[in-house]
Amino acid sequence: MSDKKKFTIEYEIKSSPRILFGFLNEPNGLTQWFADDVSVKDQVYTFTWDDEQQKAKLLTVKENKLVRFRWIDDDPQFYFEMEILQDELTNDVALAITDFAVEETISERKLIWDNQVEYLISVLGA
């Protein structure tokens, strides 16, 4: 049993959910901020960073709302999720990232997400 803990981070993003969603679930959208290269076949996404590949299965998709992936080589209960939250009053959009990491690496993992999402925001020109 792994001792990974769930954590969630939220980022304010000035973008419409529809535009943002394309960056979360389409290979060419993900390539612009999340990985060097992304391909998809039969709901399995192959992410490439510096010639290293990692495969993730797409578990859940809710149009313009949410995508949830599970790394193929990870335990079934762990996943990472990107959820688009929109405030009903202000229409502000936020991106909530849910991920799992062992206690010692959570801050490091958050930093990686911070950097990736910062990159996403610059790509969106938000």
Buried (B, 14 or more C-beta within 10 A) or exposed (E): EEEBEEBEBEBEBEBBBEBBBBBBBBBEBBBBBBBEEBBBEEEEBBBBEEEEEBBBBBBEBEEBBBBBBBBEEBEEEBBBBBBBBBEEEEEEBBBBBBBBBEEEEBEEBBEEBEEBBEEBBEEBEB
